[in-house]
Amino acid sequence: MEKTSPWLAILVVLALIAIFFILFGINLLYMAYQISEPFSFIMTFFASNLIILISCTLLLIFIVNMVKNVRKTTQK
């Protein structure tokens, strides 16, 4: 692992950050259902879903890049 080691470490850290935001979005979604005002519920509901969607997409990208880096180093 010549040059991929730092990139792999960065991708792992970014994946952990994405997992944190997924959990944060799930927690925000749970809290949205406890809001009694309709407007605040709708805004919090959509905000939490957007956070979850973006975080899941980024996590998928980071995992794909990690797999590509590992495959590249094992083929050499």
N, C-alpha and C positions, 0 to 999 in steps of 0.2 A: 504494500500500500504506500506508494510514493506520495502522490499529490492528493489523493482522494481522502486521506485521513482527516485533514482539517474540514473539508467539505462535508464529510460524513458526520462529524461532530456538530457542525453548524446545523445540518438537516435534522439531527436528533433533537437538538435544543428547540428548533422551530416547530417540530412535531409535538413536543411537550407543551409548548405555548399554545398550539392549536387545540390540543386536548383540554388545556385549562379553559380556553374560551368556549369550547363545546359544553363543558360542565357548567360554566357560568351562564351560558344561554339556556341550558336546561333548568337551572335554578331560577333564572329570570322568568321563564315560561311558567314554572310552578307558582311563583309569586304573582304572576299576572292573573291567574285564576282566583286569587284571593282579593282582588280589587273589586270594589262594588260599583265604581263609576264606569259607565259604558265607554266613554271616550278614552279614559286612561287605560282601561282594559285592552281596547283595540290597539292603541299605540304601543303598549308594552308587549302585547302578543306578537304583533308584526315585527317589532324590534328584536325580540328574542328569537323569532324564527329566522330573521336575516342573519343574526349573529351565528346561529347554529349552521345555517346553510353555507355561509362564507368559510367558517372554521372547518367544516367537513370537507369542503372543496380543497382548501389549502392543505389539510392533513393528507388527503389523497395524493395531491401533487408531491408533497414531501416524501411520502412513502414510495411513490413511483420513482422519484429521483434517487432515493437511497438504494432501491433495488437495482437501478441502472448502474450506479457507482460500484456496488458490490459485484455485479456481473462483469463489469469492465475490469476490475482488479483481479478477479479469479481467472479470466481468460488469458491474461498476460503471463 
